[in-house]
Amino acid sequence: MAKKAVASLQTGSKRLTKAIKMVKSPKTGAYLFVESIMAPDQVNDFLNKK
């Protein structure tokens, strides 16, 4: 039911990852996309968090 997408971004010496998570809105029932750019070791925490 949940869609996950992860893309690697490299800018200079920093290595960043853009994670996109599909979340169902409790108010309307529609699906929203939540995007975040973070360090690669934080991606699993972001995707597992509700």
PDB file of N, CA, C, O and CB in Angstrom:
ATOM      1  N   MET A   1       0.818  -1.192   0.000  1.00  0.00           N
ATOM      2  CA  MET A   1       0.000   0.000   0.000  1.00  0.00           C
ATOM      3  C   MET A   1       0.863   1.257   0.000  1.00  0.00           C
ATOM      4  O   MET A   1       0.494   2.242  -0.639  1.00  0.00           O
ATOM      5  CB  MET A   1      -0.931  -0.003   1.199  1.00  0.00           C
ATOM      6  N   ALA A   2       1.995   1.257   0.692  1.00  0.00           N
ATOM      7  CA  ALA A   2       2.851   2.437   0.732  1.00  0.00           C
ATOM      8  C   ALA A   2       3.886   2.378  -0.387  1.00  0.00           C
ATOM      9  O   ALA A   2       4.455   1.323  -0.670  1.00  0.00           O
ATOM     10  CB  ALA A   2       3.545   2.556   2.101  1.00  0.00           C
ATOM     11  N   LYS A   3       4.113   3.491  -0.998  1.00  0.00           N
ATOM     12  CA  LYS A   3       5.093   3.563  -2.077  1.00  0.00           C
ATOM     13  C   LYS A   3       6.348   4.234  -1.531  1.00  0.00           C
ATOM     14  O   LYS A   3       6.267   5.256  -0.848  1.00  0.00           O
ATOM     15  CB  LYS A   3       4.526   4.342  -3.315  1.00  0.00           C
ATOM     16  N   LYS A   4       7.512   3.655  -1.835  1.00  0.00           N
ATOM     17  CA  LYS A   4       8.761   4.211  -1.359  1.00  0.00           C
ATOM     18  C   LYS A   4       9.663   4.484  -2.552  1.00  0.00           C
ATOM     19  O   LYS A   4       9.747   3.679  -3.479  1.00  0.00           O
ATOM     20  CB  LYS A   4       9.445   3.261  -0.351  1.00  0.00           C
ATOM     21  N   ALA A   5      10.335   5.627  -2.517  1.00  0.00           N
ATOM     22  CA  ALA A   5      11.321   5.951  -3.547  1.00  0.00           C
ATOM     23  C   ALA A   5      12.507   6.610  -2.874  1.00  0.00           C
ATOM     24  O   ALA A   5      12.336   7.485  -2.024  1.00  0.00           O
ATOM     25  CB  ALA A   5      10.717   6.876  -4.650  1.00  0.00           C
ATOM     26  N   VAL A   6      13.702   6.198  -3.247  1.00  0.00           N
ATOM     27  CA  VAL A   6      14.908   6.766  -2.663  1.00  0.00           C
ATOM     28  C   VAL A   6      15.870   7.086  -3.801  1.00  0.00           C
ATOM     29  O   VAL A   6      16.111   6.253  -4.675  1.00  0.00           O
ATOM     30  CB  VAL A   6      15.558   5.789  -1.622  1.00  0.00           C
ATOM     31  N   ALA A   7      16.413   8.286  -3.784  1.00  0.00           N
ATOM     32  CA  ALA A   7      17.385   8.694  -4.805  1.00  0.00           C
ATOM     33  C   ALA A   7      18.613   9.251  -4.103  1.00  0.00           C
ATOM     34  O   ALA A   7      18.488   9.961  -3.105  1.00  0.00           O
ATOM     35  CB  ALA A   7      16.774   9.753  -5.789  1.00  0.00           C
ATOM     36  N   SER A   8      19.794   8.939  -4.612  1.00  0.00           N
ATOM     37  CA  SER A   8      21.036   9.450  -4.037  1.00  0.00           C
ATOM     38  C   SER A   8      21.396  10.782  -4.676  1.00  0.00           C
ATOM     39  O   SER A   8      21.292  10.951  -5.891  1.00  0.00           O
ATOM     40  CB  SER A   8      22.185   8.436  -4.222  1.00  0.00           C
ATOM     41  N   LEU A   9      21.816  11.715  -3.853  1.00  0.00           N
ATOM     42  CA  LEU A   9      22.260  13.022  -4.322  1.00  0.00           C
ATOM     43  C   LEU A   9      23.674  13.238  -3.807  1.00  0.00           C
ATOM     44  O   LEU A   9      23.940  13.017  -2.625  1.00  0.00           O
ATOM     45  CB  LEU A   9      21.296  14.168  -3.845  1.00  0.00           C
ATOM     46  N   GLN A  10      24.570  13.660  -4.662  1.00  0.00           N
ATOM     47  CA  GLN A  10      25.930  13.944  -4.227  1.00  0.00           C
ATOM     48  C   GLN A  10      26.238  15.393  -4.541  1.00  0.00           C
ATOM     49  O   GLN A  10      26.217  15.807  -5.700  1.00  0.00           O
ATOM     50  CB  GLN A  10      26.955  12.997  -4.907  1.00  0.00           C
ATOM     51  N   THR A  11      26.526  16.170  -3.488  1.00  0.00           N
ATOM     52  CA  THR A  11      26.858  17.579  -3.655  1.00  0.00           C
ATOM     53  C   THR A  11      28.180  17.830  -2.964  1.00  0.00           C
ATOM     54  O   THR A  11      28.236  17.876  -1.735  1.00  0.00           O
ATOM     55  CB  THR A  11      25.739  18.506  -3.086  1.00  0.00           C
ATOM     56  N   GLY A  12      29.230  17.991  -3.720  1.00  0.00           N
ATOM     57  CA  GLY A  12      30.544  18.254  -3.149  1.00  0.00           C
ATOM     58  C   GLY A  12      31.018  17.083  -2.309  1.00  0.00           C
ATOM     59  O   GLY A  12      31.100  15.954  -2.794  1.00  0.00           O
ATOM     60  N   SER A  13      31.327  17.351  -1.059  1.00  0.00           N
ATOM     61  CA  SER A  13      31.816  16.287  -0.177  1.00  0.00           C
ATOM     62  C   SER A  13      30.692  15.654   0.639  1.00  0.00           C
ATOM     63  O   SER A  13      30.904  14.619   1.271  1.00  0.00           O
ATOM     64  CB  SER A  13      32.883  16.836   0.760  1.00  0.00           C
ATOM     65  N   LYS A  14      29.500  16.256   0.639  1.00  0.00           N
ATOM     66  CA  LYS A  14      28.384  15.697   1.399  1.00  0.00           C
ATOM     67  C   LYS A  14      27.611  14.710   0.541  1.00  0.00           C
ATOM     68  O   LYS A  14      27.405  14.942  -0.651  1.00  0.00           O
ATOM     69  CB  LYS A  14      27.450  16.814   1.906  1.00  0.00           C
ATOM     70  N   ARG A  15      27.190  13.623   1.139  1.00  0.00           N
ATOM     71  CA  ARG A  15      26.362  12.649   0.444  1.00  0.00           C
ATOM     72  C   ARG A  15      24.969  12.701   1.057  1.00  0.00           C
ATOM     73  O   ARG A  15      24.802  12.430   2.246  1.00  0.00           O
ATOM     74  CB  ARG A  15      26.971  11.208   0.534  1.00  0.00           C
ATOM     75  N   LEU A  16      23.978  13.045   0.260  1.00  0.00           N
ATOM     76  CA  LEU A  16      22.610  13.194   0.742  1.00  0.00           C
ATOM     77  C   LEU A  16      21.690  12.265  -0.034  1.00  0.00           C
ATOM     78  O   LEU A  16      22.004  11.831  -1.142  1.00  0.00           O
ATOM     79  CB  LEU A  16      22.137  14.659   0.616  1.00  0.00           C
ATOM     80  N   THR A  17      20.549  11.973   0.571  1.00  0.00           N
ATOM     81  CA  THR A  17      19.551  11.106  -0.041  1.00  0.00           C
ATOM     82  C   THR A  17      18.192  11.789   0.021  1.00  0.00           C
ATOM     83  O   THR A  17      17.821  12.358   1.047  1.00  0.00           O
ATOM     84  CB  THR A  17      19.505   9.723   0.662  1.00  0.00           C
ATOM     85  N   LYS A  18      17.455  11.730  -1.082  1.00  0.00           N
ATOM     86  CA  LYS A  18      16.095  12.262  -1.107  1.00  0.00           C
ATOM     87  C   LYS A  18      15.147  11.082  -1.007  1.00  0.00           C
ATOM     88  O   LYS A  18      15.175  10.184  -1.850  1.00  0.00           O
ATOM     89  CB  LYS A  18      15.821  13.109  -2.403  1.00  0.00           C
ATOM     90  N   ALA A  19      14.304  11.079   0.023  1.00  0.00           N
ATOM     91  CA  ALA A  19      13.339   9.998   0.231  1.00  0.00           C
ATOM     92  C   ALA A  19      11.928  10.555   0.033  1.00  0.00           C
ATOM     93  O   ALA A  19      11.603  11.641   0.513  1.00  0.00           O
ATOM     94  CB  ALA A  19      13.498   9.365   1.657  1.00  0.00           C
ATOM     95  N   ILE A  20      11.100   9.796  -0.677  1.00  0.00           N
ATOM     96  CA  ILE A  20       9.712  10.181  -0.930  1.00  0.00           C
ATOM     97  C   ILE A  20       8.820   9.082  -0.380  1.00  0.00           C
ATOM     98  O   ILE A  20       8.986   7.908  -0.711  1.00  0.00           O
ATOM     99  CB  ILE A  20       9.445  10.417  -2.461  1.00  0.00           C
ATOM    100  N   LYS A  21       7.869   9.474   0.465  1.00  0.00           N
ATOM    101  CA  LYS A  21       6.976   8.505   1.094  1.00  0.00           C
ATOM    102  C   LYS A  21       5.534   8.889   0.776  1.00  0.00           C
ATOM    103  O   LYS A  21       5.179  10.067   0.819  1.00  0.00           O
ATOM    104  CB  LYS A  21       7.210   8.440   2.637  1.00  0.00           C
ATOM    105  N   MET A  22       4.706   7.896   0.458  1.00  0.00           N
ATOM    106  CA  MET A  22       3.294   8.122   0.184  1.00  0.00           C
ATOM    107  C   MET A  22       2.521   7.828   1.469  1.00  0.00           C
ATOM    108  O   MET A  22       2.597   6.722   2.005  1.00  0.00           O
ATOM    109  CB  MET A  22       2.787   7.229  -1.009  1.00  0.00           C
ATOM    110  N   VAL A  23       1.773   8.827   1.962  1.00  0.00           N
ATOM    111  CA  VAL A  23       1.066   8.723   3.237  1.00  0.00           C
ATOM    112  C   VAL A  23      -0.413   8.996   3.007  1.00  0.00           C
ATOM    113  O   VAL A  23      -0.772   9.908   2.262  1.00  0.00           O
ATOM    114  CB  VAL A  23       1.652   9.711   4.287  1.00  0.00           C
ATOM    115  N   LYS A  24      -1.272   8.206   3.647  1.00  0.00           N
ATOM    116  CA  LYS A  24      -2.721   8.414   3.536  1.00  0.00           C
ATOM    117  C   LYS A  24      -3.174   9.430   4.580  1.00  0.00           C
ATOM    118  O   LYS A  24      -2.872   9.282   5.765  1.00  0.00           O
ATOM    119  CB  LYS A  24      -3.492   7.072   3.710  1.00  0.00           C
ATOM    120  N   SER A  25      -3.885  10.444   4.150  1.00  0.00           N
ATOM    121  CA  SER A  25      -4.369  11.491   5.044  1.00  0.00           C
ATOM    122  C   SER A  25      -5.534  10.963   5.873  1.00  0.00           C
ATOM    123  O   SER A  25      -6.488  10.423   5.314  1.00  0.00           O
ATOM    124  CB  SER A  25      -4.794  12.745   4.245  1.00  0.00           C
ATOM    125  N   PRO A  26      -5.473  11.110   7.204  1.00  0.00           N
ATOM    126  CA  PRO A  26      -6.578  10.637   8.033  1.00  0.00           C
ATOM    127  C   PRO A  26      -7.849  11.480   7.862  1.00  0.00           C
ATOM    128  O   PRO A  26      -8.955  10.987   8.084  1.00  0.00           O
ATOM    129  CB  PRO A  26      -6.159  10.636   9.491  1.00  0.00           C
ATOM    130  N   LYS A  27      -7.692  12.732   7.474  1.00  0.00           N
ATOM    131  CA  LYS A  27      -8.829  13.634   7.351  1.00  0.00           C
ATOM    132  C   LYS A  27      -9.648  13.366   6.085  1.00  0.00           C
ATOM    133  O   LYS A  27     -10.870  13.237   6.159  1.00  0.00           O
ATOM    134  CB  LYS A  27      -8.347  15.071   7.356  1.00  0.00           C
ATOM    135  N   THR A  28      -8.986  13.280   4.923  1.00  0.00           N
ATOM    136  CA  THR A  28      -9.706  13.154   3.658  1.00  0.00           C
ATOM    137  C   THR A  28      -9.618  11.761   3.047  1.00  0.00           C
ATOM    138  O   THR A  28     -10.436  11.406   2.199  1.00  0.00           O
ATOM    139  CB  THR A  28      -9.180  14.158   2.680  1.00  0.00           C
ATOM    140  N   GLY A  29      -8.631  10.968   3.469  1.00  0.00           N
ATOM    141  CA  GLY A  29      -8.451   9.651   2.885  1.00  0.00           C
ATOM    142  C   GLY A  29      -7.635   9.666   1.610  1.00  0.00           C
ATOM    143  O   GLY A  29      -7.381   8.616   1.021  1.00  0.00           O
ATOM    144  N   ALA A  30      -7.219  10.858   1.173  1.00  0.00           N
ATOM    145  CA  ALA A  30      -6.395  10.984  -0.033  1.00  0.00           C
ATOM    146  C   ALA A  30      -4.936  10.678   0.314  1.00  0.00           C
ATOM    147  O   ALA A  30      -4.537  10.747   1.476  1.00  0.00           O
ATOM    148  CB  ALA A  30      -6.526  12.413  -0.652  1.00  0.00           C
ATOM    149  N   TYR A  31      -4.159  10.345  -0.696  1.00  0.00           N
ATOM    150  CA  TYR A  31      -2.744  10.066  -0.486  1.00  0.00           C
ATOM    151  C   TYR A  31      -1.914  11.314  -0.760  1.00  0.00           C
ATOM    152  O   TYR A  31      -2.163  12.045  -1.718  1.00  0.00           O
ATOM    153  CB  TYR A  31      -2.280   8.906  -1.382  1.00  0.00           C
ATOM    154  N   LEU A  32      -0.922  11.544   0.100  1.00  0.00           N
ATOM    155  CA  LEU A  32      -0.012  12.676  -0.035  1.00  0.00           C
ATOM    156  C   LEU A  32       1.402  12.151  -0.213  1.00  0.00           C
ATOM    157  O   LEU A  32       1.711  11.040   0.217  1.00  0.00           O
ATOM    158  CB  LEU A  32      -0.101  13.621   1.196  1.00  0.00           C
ATOM    159  N   PHE A  33       2.247  12.929  -0.834  1.00  0.00           N
ATOM    160  CA  PHE A  33       3.657  12.578  -0.954  1.00  0.00           C
ATOM    161  C   PHE A  33       4.449  13.464  -0.018  1.00  0.00           C
ATOM    162  O   PHE A  33       4.348  14.689  -0.076  1.00  0.00           O
ATOM    163  CB  PHE A  33       4.159  12.723  -2.417  1.00  0.00           C
ATOM    164  N   VAL A  34       5.248  12.838   0.856  1.00  0.00           N
ATOM    165  CA  VAL A  34       6.100  13.555   1.798  1.00  0.00           C
ATOM    166  C   VAL A  34       7.539  13.360   1.344  1.00  0.00           C
ATOM    167  O   VAL A  34       8.000  12.224   1.228  1.00  0.00           O
ATOM    168  CB  VAL A  34       5.888  13.053   3.277  1.00  0.00           C
ATOM    169  N   GLU A  35       8.257  14.451   1.085  1.00  0.00           N
ATOM    170  CA  GLU A  35       9.630  14.387   0.608  1.00  0.00           C
ATOM    171  C   GLU A  35      10.564  14.953   1.664  1.00  0.00           C
ATOM    172  O   GLU A  35      10.213  15.876   2.398  1.00  0.00           O
ATOM    173  CB  GLU A  35       9.787  15.149  -0.720  1.00  0.00           C
ATOM    174  N   SER A  36      11.767  14.380   1.726  1.00  0.00           N
ATOM    175  CA  SER A  36      12.770  14.869   2.653  1.00  0.00           C
ATOM    176  C   SER A  36      14.154  14.548   2.114  1.00  0.00           C
ATOM    177  O   SER A  36      14.361  13.501   1.501  1.00  0.00           O
ATOM    178  CB  SER A  36      12.572  14.257   4.052  1.00  0.00           C
ATOM    179  N   ILE A  37      15.106  15.455   2.343  1.00  0.00           N
ATOM    180  CA  ILE A  37      16.499  15.232   1.971  1.00  0.00           C
ATOM    181  C   ILE A  37      17.286  15.072   3.262  1.00  0.00           C
ATOM    182  O   ILE A  37      17.244  15.938   4.136  1.00  0.00           O
ATOM    183  CB  ILE A  37      17.068  16.409   1.089  1.00  0.00           C
ATOM    184  N   MET A  38      18.010  13.953   3.377  1.00  0.00           N
ATOM    185  CA  MET A  38      18.699  13.626   4.635  1.00  0.00           C
ATOM    186  C   MET A  38      19.935  12.792   4.365  1.00  0.00           C
ATOM    187  O   MET A  38      20.224  12.430   3.224  1.00  0.00           O
ATOM    188  CB  MET A  38      17.760  12.876   5.596  1.00  0.00           C
ATOM    189  N   ALA A  39      20.657  12.494   5.429  1.00  0.00           N
ATOM    190  CA  ALA A  39      21.819  11.609   5.334  1.00  0.00           C
ATOM    191  C   ALA A  39      21.334  10.184   5.074  1.00  0.00           C
ATOM    192  O   ALA A  39      20.245   9.818   5.517  1.00  0.00           O
ATOM    193  CB  ALA A  39      22.687  11.674   6.636  1.00  0.00           C
ATOM    194  N   PRO A  40      22.123   9.371   4.362  1.00  0.00           N
ATOM    195  CA  PRO A  40      21.671   8.017   4.007  1.00  0.00           C
ATOM    196  C   PRO A  40      21.345   7.120   5.203  1.00  0.00           C
ATOM    197  O   PRO A  40      20.520   6.215   5.075  1.00  0.00           O
ATOM    198  CB  PRO A  40      22.720   7.350   3.181  1.00  0.00           C
ATOM    199  N   ASP A  41      21.969   7.347   6.357  1.00  0.00           N
ATOM    200  CA  ASP A  41      21.696   6.483   7.511  1.00  0.00           C
ATOM    201  C   ASP A  41      20.369   6.804   8.194  1.00  0.00           C
ATOM    202  O   ASP A  41      19.939   6.043   9.061  1.00  0.00           O
ATOM    203  CB  ASP A  41      22.818   6.601   8.516  1.00  0.00           C
ATOM    204  N   GLN A  42      19.716   7.890   7.840  1.00  0.00           N
ATOM    205  CA  GLN A  42      18.432   8.260   8.454  1.00  0.00           C
ATOM    206  C   GLN A  42      17.228   7.862   7.615  1.00  0.00           C
ATOM    207  O   GLN A  42      16.093   8.099   8.028  1.00  0.00           O
ATOM    208  CB  GLN A  42      18.393   9.744   8.699  1.00  0.00           C
ATOM    209  N   VAL A  43      17.441   7.268   6.455  1.00  0.00           N
ATOM    210  CA  VAL A  43      16.344   6.960   5.533  1.00  0.00           C
ATOM    211  C   VAL A  43      15.388   5.920   6.114  1.00  0.00           C
ATOM    212  O   VAL A  43      14.173   6.099   6.035  1.00  0.00           O
ATOM    213  CB  VAL A  43      16.901   6.461   4.201  1.00  0.00           C
ATOM    214  N   ASN A  44      15.906   4.846   6.693  1.00  0.00           N
ATOM    215  CA  ASN A  44      15.023   3.801   7.250  1.00  0.00           C
ATOM    216  C   ASN A  44      14.147   4.345   8.365  1.00  0.00           C
ATOM    217  O   ASN A  44      12.976   3.975   8.451  1.00  0.00           O
ATOM    218  CB  ASN A  44      15.850   2.624   7.776  1.00  0.00           C
ATOM    219  N   ASP A  45      14.677   5.213   9.223  1.00  0.00           N
ATOM    220  CA  ASP A  45      13.864   5.816  10.283  1.00  0.00           C
ATOM    221  C   ASP A  45      12.742   6.658   9.694  1.00  0.00           C
ATOM    222  O   ASP A  45      11.616   6.624  10.190  1.00  0.00           O
ATOM    223  CB  ASP A  45      14.736   6.676  11.209  1.00  0.00           C
ATOM    224  N   PHE A  46      13.043   7.420   8.632  1.00  0.00           N
ATOM    225  CA  PHE A  46      12.037   8.257   7.988  1.00  0.00           C
ATOM    226  C   PHE A  46      10.926   7.421   7.357  1.00  0.00           C
ATOM    227  O   PHE A  46       9.749   7.754   7.492  1.00  0.00           O
ATOM    228  CB  PHE A  46      12.687   9.137   6.931  1.00  0.00           C
ATOM    229  N   LEU A  47      11.289   6.344   6.673  1.00  0.00           N
ATOM    230  CA  LEU A  47      10.298   5.519   5.989  1.00  0.00           C
ATOM    231  C   LEU A  47       9.462   4.681   6.963  1.00  0.00           C
ATOM    232  O   LEU A  47       8.312   4.361   6.659  1.00  0.00           O
ATOM    233  CB  LEU A  47      10.990   4.607   4.992  1.00  0.00           C
ATOM    234  N   ASN A  48      10.007   4.324   8.111  1.00  0.00           N
ATOM    235  CA  ASN A  48       9.275   3.515   9.086  1.00  0.00           C
ATOM    236  C   ASN A  48       8.397   4.363  10.006  1.00  0.00           C
ATOM    237  O   ASN A  48       7.481   3.838  10.640  1.00  0.00           O
ATOM    238  CB  ASN A  48      10.249   2.703   9.919  1.00  0.00           C
ATOM    239  N   LYS A  49       8.665   5.668  10.087  1.00  0.00           N
ATOM    240  CA  LYS A  49       7.911   6.550  10.960  1.00  0.00           C
ATOM    241  C   LYS A  49       6.548   6.846  10.360  1.00  0.00           C
ATOM    242  O   LYS A  49       6.435   7.035   9.149  1.00  0.00           O
ATOM    243  CB  LYS A  49       8.679   7.848  11.209  1.00  0.00           C
ATOM    244  N   LYS A  50       5.511   6.889  11.188  1.00  0.00           N
ATOM    245  CA  LYS A  50       4.161   7.219  10.707  1.00  0.00           C
ATOM    246  C   LYS A  50       3.923   8.696  10.722  1.00  0.00           C
ATOM    247  O   LYS A  50       2.841   9.151  10.351  1.00  0.00           O
ATOM    248  CB  LYS A  50       3.105   6.530  11.542  1.00  0.00           C
TER     249      LYS A  50
END
